[in-house]
């Protein structure tokens, strides 16, 4: 099995913790707060739930510097999240389960719910995080409680709801790169039985990249007089800026003592620049990057990003006495136009992307309890459509264009149920089942576009044009869960479970440059075994959770390389999405929360993973032998996080607080072959916050810093188009940022 070597050792915050503890008496103890979540469709103490779950409040997200979905990767060990190198859509992996694929037509391995409505594709997840109550991260298959397919787990975002208590705040922030952020909300009663809430968030900034534009290549063409030269793009030392606006309006109507109606609508507009990727070597024309600095880039595209998205939901809750009935309807739509570049100032491969998508879902469920059981049962219906067009401009490499378009539709329904059988006061048995029927279809084509009569596209890709017409697949799948939890003492919960998860099959929607890309891929299945403990001390404010797990992965969905031999003998490798074989992942997790005395809080978490390809689907024995035993992609051996926060009185009327947040993630391979050049290197991040507030916390002034050590790290990687073997393009994250914020509560 291929092994990774840690390039760095995780730093520790223990020295600071010891120093603070030494100056206080441990007699000044304070109780840990009880964390209430709704991960199992009912309010529960997180320590009473026999699954691996983490929950974070809005204040905790602020401490960690998390204000949009793409930054969630440092939230908790085991969760890894990064933008793709193409669409920059978030790619979620949990415990090594996830698919790095940049097209919008494929379902994610982890289900993401916003106020319980599942988002069908990662394209909907570019929205900012604002006016949140909490975020819940559930690890492992969750299909028996959610209508959405899950193999990796689920992420639940719970926004603040209207109430009859008047509430209003404004949160202003200014930071490096002239980043200005405004978040505000107001809520309260409209009448005796109707409450409303309005929230907004706007973020604007200059960019962190120095884009040299086409200062080295303006006017260049390989066919003078026939193909126009590269357009002149002036340099921009502030490229990659943000320009985002979001708003949400919600209503809560108490129809009767036993009936409640909640509705919300939201809108998101993003006109930010698309950051350029960075090549680490010569492009297809042999042109080297102008600088090795990861933030000095080149591109002949404008970096257009025109993203408009809106949606809404309607939830009706009715207390029937024996159970609570919920009807949940959700709708989401987006319209997006983007330009993406290969990271070079020539037209090796520029992409013009158009994506129109919509989704609708309807869920009915009952949640009840008896003397001997807590139970949930429901039915879920969903349909979604992705209408996509991509024009790839390769005027300086293959002297032409490639047009790819498709319309992909999905319709599914599922029955799901879970029962917690209360055997006695200490022992519970959980049984769950989910039945799914799903139909997927796609109408797609790829054609060469040759406006100059020079294109080599057809010679390099001899299968073009590819116009297969409509294709469809269907699936019927039964998944299940069996668990046991035992509480030998009031402090300790011991649990074990075995469950099956399923992720839908589908169709490759990338370049579609060969007939091999037309083959549909099957759904992948995950059999998950897990055992763990949850311990909360009654004597000292200490909480420890730990678990071990084993995943048996079948029909692993991954990108495999296919060599296309052109008419002139040119050999090009094309990555197609397929079922690669089988894999196993073993792991362990540990979480600790400790509050030794009033004001001081210490949190520590770690996840260890060992993933291995056990079977590889290939007719070539030597090719299979080269992959079997390799690490599974996107599986860091070690991921850790630590936070220390200290709060104290400043005089009689003020409070001060300091927080340091550290996270580390190990190297991960980006492909099945464990190629040395397709590796995302390990990195560690340190964020900090210092704030002063009034004693009633009506106002707060804070200084913050993110990536304080100025780590130069990248979160996505992919081979460069037609370049020499080993040349890749990387998406680098932000350097060190810092700023000040002011928050004021009006009520």
ZAMARGU-4260 file (C-alpha; in steps of 0.2 Angstrom, whole numbers, plus 5000, padded with zeros to 4 digits):
<rodrens>
0) 5000/5000/5000 | 5006/5017/4996 | 5011/5027/5011 | 5011/5046/5014 | 5025/5055/5024
5) 5019/5070/5034 | 5028/5085/5028 | 5025/5095/5044 | 5021/5091/5062 | 5005/5098/5070
10) 5009/5113/5081 | 5002/5113/5099 | 4992/5126/5109 | 4995/5117/5125 | 5009/5129/5131
15) 4996/5143/5131 | 4983/5132/5140 | 4996/5127/5154 | 5001/5145/5157 | 4983/5151/5159
20) 4978/5136/5170 | 4993/5139/5181 | 4986/5156/5186 | 4969/5150/5192 | 4962/5138/5204
25) 4953/5123/5197 | 4940/5125/5211 | 4933/5139/5200 | 4925/5126/5188 | 4911/5130/5176
30) 4899/5117/5168 | 4900/5114/5149 | 4885/5120/5140 | 4873/5107/5134 | 4872/5106/5115
35) 4855/5103/5107 | 4853/5097/5089 | 4840/5091/5078 | 4850/5079/5068 | 4838/5065/5071
40) 4822/5076/5067 | 4819/5079/5086 | 4828/5090/5099 | 4841/5080/5108 | 4857/5082/5118
45) 4871/5079/5106 | 4879/5067/5119 | 4863/5056/5119 | 4864/5053/5100 | 4873/5036/5095
50) 4882/5043/5080 | 4897/5053/5076 | 4891/5071/5075 | 4898/5089/5078 | 4889/5105/5080
55) 4895/5123/5079 | 4886/5139/5084 | 4887/5155/5074 | 4900/5162/5086 | 4911/5146/5084
60) 4911/5149/5065 | 4916/5167/5068 | 4931/5161/5079 | 4937/5150/5065 | 4935/5163/5052
65) 4922/5154/5042 | 4909/5164/5033 | 4906/5154/5017 | 4904/5136/5013 | 4921/5134/5004
70) 4929/5138/5021 | 4921/5124/5031 | 4936/5112/5028 | 4944/5117/5044 | 4928/5115/5054
75) 4930/5098/5061 | 4943/5084/5058 | 4936/5071/5046 | 4928/5085/5035 | 4937/5091/5020
80) 4931/5104/5008 | 4938/5113/4994 | 4933/5122/4978 | 4935/5112/4962 | 4948/5118/4949
85) 4935/5122/4936 | 4918/5128/4942 | 4925/5132/4960 | 4910/5123/4967 | 4913/5116/4984
90) 4919/5098/4984 | 4914/5089/5001 | 4923/5074/5008 | 4919/5066/5025 | 4931/5053/5031
95) 4939/5051/5014 | 4922/5048/5005 | 4919/5061/4991 | 4922/5064/4973 | 4933/5078/4966
100) 4923/5081/4950 | 4920/5099/4943 | 4905/5096/4933 | 4887/5101/4940 | 4878/5085/4934
105) 4885/5073/4947 | 4877/5071/4965 | 4888/5074/4980 | 4893/5060/4992 | 4888/5070/5007
110) 4871/5077/5008 | 4870/5096/5012 | 4853/5103/5019 | 4849/5121/5022 | 4835/5121/5034
115) 4832/5103/5030 | 4830/5105/5011 | 4843/5095/5002 | 4854/5103/4989 | 4854/5092/4973
120) 4871/5097/4967 | 4887/5107/4973 | 4883/5121/4962 | 4870/5127/4974 | 4883/5128/4988
125) 4892/5144/4984 | 4881/5154/4995 | 4888/5164/5010 | 4884/5158/5028 | 4875/5172/5038
130) 4862/5174/5052 | 4864/5155/5057 | 4859/5147/5072 | 4871/5132/5070 | 4879/5119/5058
135) 4878/5101/5061 | 4890/5088/5053 | 4885/5070/5053 | 4898/5057/5049 | 4893/5041/5040
140) 4878/5035/5030 | 4862/5044/5035 | 4849/5039/5023 | 4836/5031/5035 | 4833/5049/5042
145) 4835/5059/5026 | 4827/5057/5009 | 4843/5062/5001 | 4856/5049/4996 | 4871/5049/5008
150) 4887/5038/5009 | 4899/5051/5017 | 4887/5059/5029 | 4877/5075/5030 | 4880/5094/5034
155) 4865/5103/5041 | 4863/5122/5041 | 4850/5129/5053 | 4846/5147/5050 | 4839/5159/5064
160) 4820/5158/5064 | 4808/5172/5067 | 4802/5174/5085 | 4790/5186/5094 | 4804/5193/5103
165) 4811/5209/5094 | 4829/5206/5089 | 4841/5216/5078 | 4859/5217/5075 | 4872/5224/5063
170) 4889/5216/5060 | 4902/5227/5051 | 4920/5220/5046 | 4934/5228/5037 | 4950/5218/5032
175) 4965/5216/5021 | 4962/5218/5002 | 4949/5231/5007 | 4937/5218/5011 | 4921/5225/5018
180) 4907/5214/5025 | 4890/5219/5031 | 4878/5207/5040 | 4862/5213/5047 | 4846/5205/5053
185) 4830/5211/5061 | 4815/5201/5067 | 4800/5201/5078 | 4781/5201/5079 | 4770/5207/5065
190) 4754/5202/5074 | 4749/5191/5089 | 4752/5175/5079 | 4764/5180/5065 | 4783/5184/5067
195) 4795/5189/5053 | 4814/5190/5050 | 4825/5199/5037 | 4843/5196/5035 | 4856/5202/5023
200) 4874/5200/5019 | 4886/5209/5007 | 4904/5206/5004 | 4916/5216/4993 | 4934/5216/4991
205) 4949/5219/4980 | 4958/5203/4974 | 4973/5194/4981 | 4981/5189/4964 | 4992/5200/4953
210) 4986/5195/4936 | 4999/5200/4923 | 4985/5198/4909 | 4992/5196/4892 | 5007/5208/4894
215) 5018/5194/4887 | 5006/5187/4874 | 4995/5200/4867 | 4993/5198/4848 | 5001/5180/4848
220) 4993/5168/4836 | 5000/5152/4828 | 4991/5155/4812 | 4994/5174/4807 | 4981/5181/4796
225) 4969/5167/4800 | 4966/5165/4818 | 4965/5182/4827 | 4979/5186/4840 | 4977/5185/4859
230) 4967/5200/4865 | 4975/5213/4875 | 4971/5211/4893 | 4979/5224/4905 | 4988/5219/4921
235) 4977/5219/4937 | 4986/5219/4953 | 4970/5217/4963 | 4962/5202/4953 | 4951/5189/4962
240) 4940/5202/4971 | 4923/5197/4979 | 4906/5205/4975 | 4892/5195/4984 | 4875/5200/4990
245) 4863/5188/5000 | 4846/5191/5008 | 4833/5180/5017 | 4816/5184/5022 | 4806/5172/5033
250) 4789/5171/5041 | 4782/5160/5056 | 4764/5159/5058 | 4756/5151/5073 | 4740/5145/5064
255) 4733/5136/5080 | 4740/5129/5096 | 4745/5113/5087 | 4749/5120/5069 | 4764/5130/5064
260) 4769/5136/5046 | 4786/5142/5042 | 4791/5150/5025 | 4806/5158/5018 | 4813/5165/5002
265) 4831/5169/4999 | 4842/5177/4985 | 4860/5177/4981 | 4870/5186/4968 | 4889/5184/4965
270) 4899/5195/4953 | 4916/5190/4960 | 4931/5187/4949 | 4935/5169/4947 | 4953/5167/4954
275) 4965/5160/4941 | 4974/5143/4944 | 4993/5143/4944 | 5003/5132/4933 | 5019/5124/4940
280) 5028/5122/4924 | 5027/5125/4905 | 5010/5125/4896 | 5006/5116/4880 | 5016/5129/4870
285) 5031/5127/4881 | 5028/5144/4889 | 5034/5145/4907 | 5025/5155/4921 | 5031/5173/4923
290) 5034/5170/4941 | 5035/5156/4954 | 5025/5166/4966 | 5008/5157/4968 | 4999/5174/4968
295) 5007/5181/4952 | 4996/5173/4938 | 4992/5176/4920 | 4976/5174/4910 | 4969/5181/4894
300) 4951/5179/4901 | 4941/5192/4911 | 4937/5180/4925 | 4918/5183/4923 | 4907/5176/4936
305) 4888/5180/4934 | 4879/5169/4947 | 4861/5172/4952 | 4852/5160/4963 | 4835/5161/4973
310) 4824/5148/4981 | 4812/5146/4995 | 4803/5133/5006 | 4787/5130/5015 | 4786/5119/5031
315) 4770/5115/5039 | 4771/5107/5057 | 4755/5099/5065 | 4755/5091/5082 | 4743/5076/5080
320) 4745/5070/5098 | 4753/5053/5094 | 4766/5061/5082 | 4771/5077/5074 | 4767/5078/5055
325) 4779/5089/5044 | 4776/5094/5026 | 4792/5102/5019 | 4792/5109/5001 | 4808/5117/4994
330) 4813/5125/4977 | 4830/5131/4971 | 4836/5138/4954 | 4852/5146/4948 | 4858/5154/4932
335) 4877/5156/4930 | 4889/5161/4917 | 4908/5159/4920 | 4925/5160/4912 | 4939/5149/4917
340) 4957/5149/4911 | 4970/5135/4911 | 4982/5147/4920 | 4991/5153/4905 | 4991/5169/4895
345) 4988/5160/4878 | 4972/5151/4872 | 4978/5133/4877 | 4961/5130/4885 | 4949/5143/4890
350) 4932/5139/4895 | 4915/5148/4893 | 4903/5140/4904 | 4884/5142/4906 | 4873/5133/4919
355) 4854/5134/4922 | 4848/5123/4935 | 4833/5120/4946 | 4827/5108/4959 | 4811/5104/4968
360) 4808/5093/4983 | 4793/5088/4994 | 4794/5078/5010 | 4781/5071/5022 | 4786/5064/5038
365) 4779/5058/5055 | 4790/5059/5071 | 4783/5051/5087 | 4787/5042/5103 | 4779/5029/5114
370) 4784/5022/5130 | 4795/5009/5121 | 4801/5018/5105 | 4805/5034/5097 | 4801/5033/5078
375) 4802/5043/5062 | 4794/5038/5045 | 4793/5048/5029 | 4792/5049/5010 | 4803/5060/5000
380) 4801/5066/4982 | 4814/5076/4972 | 4817/5081/4954 | 4830/5092/4947 | 4837/5098/4930
385) 4854/5104/4924 | 4855/5113/4907 | 4874/5115/4903 | 4884/5122/4889 | 4903/5123/4888
390) 4914/5131/4874 | 4932/5127/4876 | 4943/5139/4866 | 4960/5130/4861 | 4964/5142/4847
395) 4983/5142/4852 | 4984/5123/4855 | 4973/5113/4844 | 4968/5128/4833 | 4949/5127/4836
400) 4935/5125/4849 | 4926/5111/4857 | 4908/5113/4861 | 4900/5102/4875 | 4882/5103/4880
405) 4869/5092/4890 | 4853/5092/4899 | 4852/5081/4914 | 4836/5077/4923 | 4833/5067/4939
410) 4817/5061/4947 | 4817/5051/4963 | 4806/5046/4977 | 4811/5037/4993 | 4802/5029/5009
415) 4812/5030/5025 | 4810/5025/5043 | 4820/5024/5059 | 4815/5017/5076 | 4824/5018/5092
420) 4818/5003/5103 | 4819/5007/5121 | 4823/4990/5128 | 4826/4997/5146 | 4833/5013/5154
425) 4851/5009/5149 | 4849/4999/5132 | 4842/5005/5115 | 4842/4996/5098 | 4840/5007/5082
430) 4833/5000/5066 | 4831/5010/5050 | 4827/5007/5032 | 4826/5017/5016 | 4819/5012/4999
435) 4824/5022/4984 | 4818/5023/4966 | 4827/5035/4954 | 4827/5039/4935 | 4841/5049/4927
440) 4842/5054/4910 | 4854/5065/4899 | 4854/5072/4882 | 4872/5077/4877 | 4884/5080/4863
445) 4901/5086/4859 | 4906/5094/4843 | 4921/5103/4835 | 4919/5121/4831 | 4931/5127/4817
450) 4927/5145/4813 | 4944/5147/4805 | 4946/5131/4795 | 4961/5126/4805 | 4955/5115/4819
455) 4965/5100/4824 | 4951/5095/4836 | 4944/5081/4825 | 4961/5074/4821 | 4966/5073/4840
460) 4949/5067/4845 | 4944/5055/4831 | 4927/5050/4839 | 4920/5068/4837 | 4907/5073/4833
465) 4898/5063/4847 | 4879/5065/4846 | 4872/5050/4855 | 4855/5057/4859 | 4846/5054/4875
470) 4852/5041/4887 | 4844/5035/4904 | 4847/5024/4919 | 4836/5018/4933 | 4840/5012/4950
475) 4830/5003/4964 | 4840/5003/4981 | 4836/4997/4998 | 4848/5003/5012 | 4847/5000/5031
480) 4854/5004/5048 | 4856/4993/5063 | 4863/5001/5079 | 4864/4998/5098 | 4868/5010/5112
485) 4871/5006/5130 | 4872/5018/5145 | 4881/5009/5159 | 4882/5025/5169 | 4874/5043/5168
490) 4891/5049/5161 | 4895/5036/5148 | 4886/5031/5132 | 4893/5016/5122 | 4887/5013/5104
495) 4890/5002/5089 | 4881/5002/5072 | 4882/4994/5055 | 4874/5004/5040 | 4873/5004/5022
500) 4874/5020/5011 | 4871/5023/4993 | 4876/5036/4980 | 4868/5037/4964 | 4875/5033/4947
505) 4875/5044/4932 | 4884/5051/4917 | 4901/5059/4913 | 4898/5077/4909 | 4915/5084/4906
510) 4923/5086/4889 | 4915/5070/4881 | 4930/5068/4869 | 4928/5049/4867 | 4915/5036/4865
515) 4921/5029/4881 | 4914/5044/4891 | 4897/5039/4885 | 4896/5024/4897 | 4885/5027/4912
520) 4892/5023/4929 | 4883/5013/4942 | 4879/5019/4960 | 4892/5016/4973 | 4888/5007/4989
525) 4896/5009/5006 | 4895/4997/5021 | 4899/5006/5037 | 4904/4998/5053 | 4907/5010/5068
530) 4909/5009/5087 | 4911/5023/5099 | 4909/5031/5116 | 4903/5048/5122 | 4908/5052/5140
535) 4903/5068/5150 | 4911/5070/5167 | 4899/5075/5181 | 4914/5080/5192 | 4924/5091/5181
540) 4918/5100/5165 | 4926/5088/5153 | 4918/5079/5137 | 4927/5066/5127 | 4920/5057/5112
545) 4929/5044/5102 | 4925/5031/5088 | 4933/5018/5077 | 4925/5014/5060 | 4928/5003/5045
550) 4921/5007/5027 | 4919/4993/5014 | 4917/5003/4998 | 4910/4995/4982 | 4908/5002/4964
555) 4919/5017/4969 | 4916/5032/4958 | 4932/5040/4952 | 4940/5048/4937 | 4950/5035/4927
560) 4962/5040/4913 | 4959/5034/4895 | 4972/5037/4881 | 4965/5044/4865 | 4976/5041/4850
565) 4973/5054/4836 | 4973/5052/4818 | 4991/5058/4817 | 4997/5047/4831 | 4995/5061/4845
570) 4991/5053/4862 | 4980/5063/4874 | 4974/5057/4891 | 4956/5060/4895 | 4949/5058/4912
575) 4932/5050/4912 | 4920/5046/4927 | 4918/5028/4930 | 4916/5014/4943 | 4934/5011/4947
580) 4932/4996/4959 | 4932/4993/4977 | 4941/5001/4992 | 4942/5000/5011 | 4944/5014/5024
585) 4949/5012/5042 | 4949/5026/5054 | 4947/5033/5071 | 4941/5049/5079 | 4944/5058/5095
590) 4936/5074/5102 | 4939/5083/5118 | 4930/5098/5126 | 4937/5104/5143 | 4933/5120/5153
595) 4944/5119/5168 | 4938/5135/5176 | 4926/5149/5172 | 4931/5158/5156 | 4944/5145/5149
600) 4939/5133/5136 | 4950/5120/5127 | 4944/5110/5112 | 4954/5096/5103 | 4950/5084/5089
605) 4959/5072/5078 | 4954/5060/5064 | 4965/5046/5057 | 4962/5037/5041 | 4969/5023/5031
610) 4961/5020/5014 | 4966/5007/5002 | 4961/5002/4984 | 4957/4983/4985 | 4950/4980/4968
615) 4953/4990/4951 | 4941/4988/4936 | 4953/4985/4922 | 4955/4972/4909 | 4974/4975/4909
620) 4982/4965/4924 | 4997/4976/4924 | 4986/4992/4926 | 4976/4984/4940 | 4991/4978/4949
625) 4998/4996/4948 | 4983/5003/4957 | 4978/4990/4969 | 4985/4994/4986 | 4986/5012/4983
630) 4978/5025/4994 | 4961/5030/4991 | 4960/5048/4984 | 4956/5063/4995 | 4960/5053/5011
635) 4972/5062/5023 | 4980/5051/5035 | 4979/5063/5049 | 4968/5078/5052 | 4968/5088/5068
640) 4961/5104/5076 | 4963/5113/5092 | 4956/5129/5100 | 4959/5138/5116 | 4948/5152/5121
645) 4949/5163/5137 | 4937/5176/5143 | 4938/5188/5157 | 4931/5203/5165 | 4938/5220/5162
650) 4932/5231/5176 | 4914/5230/5180 | 4906/5234/5163 | 4916/5225/5150 | 4922/5208/5145
655) 4937/5203/5135 | 4940/5187/5125 | 4954/5179/5115 | 4953/5164/5104 | 4966/5154/5094
660) 4961/5141/5082 | 4973/5128/5074 | 4970/5115/5061 | 4981/5103/5051 | 4977/5092/5036
665) 4989/5079/5029 | 4994/5076/5011 | 4981/5068/5000 | 4983/5060/4983 | 4972/5067/4969
670) 4970/5052/4958 | 4969/5033/4959 | 4987/5030/4953 | 4994/5040/4968 | 5004/5051/4955
675) 5017/5061/4964 | 5013/5076/4955 | 4994/5075/4959 | 4996/5078/4977 | 4988/5091/4988
680) 5002/5094/5001 | 4999/5095/5019 | 4995/5112/5027 | 4992/5120/5044 | 4982/5135/5048
685) 4981/5147/5063 | 4967/5159/5066 | 4965/5171/5080 | 4953/5183/5087 | 4953/5196/5101
690) 4938/5205/5106 | 4931/5218/5119 | 4912/5219/5123 | 4900/5226/5135 | 4895/5216/5150
695) 4878/5213/5142 | 4886/5209/5125 | 4875/5223/5117 | 4891/5228/5107 | 4907/5219/5103
700) 4923/5226/5094 | 4935/5212/5088 | 4952/5211/5079 | 4954/5195/5069 | 4967/5186/5059
705) 4966/5171/5047 | 4980/5161/5041 | 4991/5170/5053 | 5007/5160/5048 | 5004/5166/5030
710) 5004/5147/5024 | 5005/5146/5005 | 4994/5131/5002 | 4983/5125/4988 | 4966/5115/4990
715) 4964/5108/4972 | 4975/5101/4959 | 4973/5094/4941 | 4984/5089/4926 | 4987/5104/4914
720) 4979/5102/4897 | 4991/5095/4883 | 5006/5100/4894 | 5021/5088/4897 | 5018/5074/4910
725) 5019/5080/4927 | 5013/5098/4924 | 4998/5103/4935 | 4987/5118/4939 | 4983/5122/4957
730) 4970/5133/4966 | 4979/5142/4980 | 4969/5148/4995 | 4971/5166/5002 | 4987/5172/5011
735) 4986/5179/5028 | 4972/5191/5031 | 4967/5202/5046 | 4955/5215/5050 | 4943/5223/5063
740) 4924/5220/5065 | 4910/5229/5076 | 4894/5221/5080 | 4879/5230/5089 | 4863/5222/5095
745) 4849/5235/5095 | 4838/5224/5106
</rodrens>
